[in-house]
Amino acid sequence: MKGRKTITDKPKISTYDVTPEVDILPDENSAMMDFIGIKSDNELFSDIPSAIRKRGISINKGMSEYEVVKLAEEIGSANSIDNYTNFMGCGIYDRIIPSAVDSIIGRTEFLTSYTPYQAEFSQGMLQSLFEYQSLISDLMGMDMTNSSIYDGATALGEAVRMAHRINEKTEILIPENIYRSKMDVIHSYSAGLNLKFVTYSFEKGTGYLDLNDLSSKISANTSAIICENPNSFGIIDPNVTKIQEIKGDALLISYVDPISLGTVVPPGSYGADISVAEGQQLGIHRQFGGPLLGLFSFRKEYLRKSPGRIIGMTSDTKGKRAFVMTIQTREQHIRREKATSNICTNQALMALASAVYLSVVGPDGLRKIAKVTISQAKKLRDAVSGIRGYDARILSGTSFSDVLVKMPKNPADVQKALYSRGILGPVPSSALFSEVKGLGNTAFFSVTEKTTDAMIKHLVDSLGAIQ
């Protein structure tokens, strides 16, 4: 361009300074000021009182594009979990994600968090969400699944509200050993409904839910029973299959680990009315606490009481297959008092990721992942229990991903010492539970199919060295 310098005209400041210049030339700057009717740059900020206007900001000399990229990479490297041996979990897990997942969800046809407002124009997205609903329904053993909820905890909150809508009863039975964070969300979602929450205990030897205690607390006013499998101790709980024998008219809400369903019986098989889960493990990367995905499945007779949206399959005017948003009883679309939820920007992209993940992994792959997870959890329990002062067998039930360990010192001190040795974990029990008594110095180490025998040995050696 006439009058504009090129990079060859400018003296080299550093070996990296090869960014083409895009400066505003003086005549261009003057033309813009004339157009908007000002004489100087300072007039742009005339609405800011001069007494509080800061002048003479001391900043370093500018950097080239390449230098900025390298600096960002250097800063970002401090946040990489790949630099550590990871034993943290308790809800968010480091699992293998097939490359096809990111490849597909990164396509421009899909890369948005919004469900299109003119949804039927986006047949590809609607079909993808329809496939997601089908896959999750099969995984859960349930009749229907909505097109996504924000995360596992909010799905649980929506399940409580849905149960109350169905039977209008006001008592909810919850496990004593439920995460405090889940209960906080449930309380937020149920505010104003005047619900009463009653806790039931667990068997101290196995970690299973206590059926006798649960049975004694079921009443005519019980709206729903919440169970977890695996539970918040990481234990696969066979007692959940017996709740249907004692629950009476109460609804059963099951919170599950979706990866565990590769080997563990699905909630639909033991009479769950609503089944929810955190779907992050199904192909979603961990990035500063998100993004997450709430899985929400239910029996078909409760369709009109369900939150969120349902994608349906139909035929268009020419008889061709078409997909539509057939149920969307949220308050943006109908009268507020008739709405079943207020979900807005949803997790459609994350739902797509989980659909791709399940399609690529397949039933056999999911079964193998679940079995490897259980196997590595057992190896960790056995190995850690061999260290003086540590006991990973305080509960006799089978662990899935999370392993509860009793320690000879404050878990926070153990966590700090392991961090200095390049290990992330454990998660102290005190950070997770409010109601559970007697846990003392216990914490959770977590495993996935990524956890190798060498990683477990590194953990054991490090625990032995920091005593």
Stockholm file with secondary structure:
# STOCKHOLM 1.0

chainA/1-467         MKGRKTITDKPKISTYDVTPEVDILPDENSAMMDFIGIKSDNELFSDIPSAIRKRGISINKGMSEYEVVKLAEEIGSANSIDNYTNFMGCGIYDRIIPSAVDSIIGRTEFLTSYTPYQAEFSQGMLQSLFEYQSLISDLMGMDMTNSSIYDGATALGEAVRMAHRINEKTEILIPENIYRSKMDVIHSYSAGLNLKFVTYSFEKGTGYLDLNDLSSKISANTSAIICENPNSFGIIDPNVTKIQEIKGDALLISYVDPISLGTVVPPGSYGADISVAEGQQLGIHRQFGGPLLGLFSFRKEYLRKSPGRIIGMTSDTKGKRAFVMTIQTREQHIRREKATSNICTNQALMALASAVYLSVVGPDGLRKIAKVTISQAKKLRDAVSGIRGYDARILSGTSFSDVLVKMPKNPADVQKALYSRGILGPVPSSALFSEVKGLGNTAFFSVTEKTTDAMIKHLVDSLGAIQ
#=GR chainA/1-467 SS CTTCCCGGGSCCSSTTCCCCCCCCCHHHHHHHHHHHTCSSGGGGGTTSCGGGCCCCCCCCCCCCHHHHHHHHHHHHGGGCGGGSEECCCTTCCCCCCCHHHHHHHTSTTTCCSSCCTTGGGCHHHHHHHHHHHHHHHHHHTCSEECSCBSCHHHHHHHHHHHHHHHHCCCEEEEETTCCHHHHHHHHHHHTTSCCEEEEECBCTTTCCBCHHHHHHHCCTTEEEEEEEESCTTSBCCGGGGGGGGTCTTCEEEEEECTGGGGTSCCGGGGTCSEEEEECTTTTCCCBTTBCCCEEEEECGGGGGGCCSCEEEEEECTTSCEEEEEEECCBTTTSCGGGCSBCCCSCCHHHHHHHHHHHHHHHHHHHHHHHHHHHHHHHHHHHHHHTSTTCBSCSSCSCBSSEEEEECSSCHHHHHHHHHTTTEECCEEGGGTCSSCCSCCSEEEEECCTTCCHHHHHHHHHHHHHTC
#=GC SS_cons         CTTCCCGGGSCCSSTTCCCCCCCCCHHHHHHHHHHHTCSSGGGGGTTSCGGGCCCCCCCCCCCCHHHHHHHHHHHHGGGCGGGSEECCCTTCCCCCCCHHHHHHHTSTTTCCSSCCTTGGGCHHHHHHHHHHHHHHHHHHTCSEECSCBSCHHHHHHHHHHHHHHHHCCCEEEEETTCCHHHHHHHHHHHTTSCCEEEEECBCTTTCCBCHHHHHHHCCTTEEEEEEEESCTTSBCCGGGGGGGGTCTTCEEEEEECTGGGGTSCCGGGGTCSEEEEECTTTTCCCBTTBCCCEEEEECGGGGGGCCSCEEEEEECTTSCEEEEEEECCBTTTSCGGGCSBCCCSCCHHHHHHHHHHHHHHHHHHHHHHHHHHHHHHHHHHHHHHTSTTCBSCSSCSCBSSEEEEECSSCHHHHHHHHHTTTEECCEEGGGTCSSCCSCCSEEEEECCTTCCHHHHHHHHHHHHHTC
//
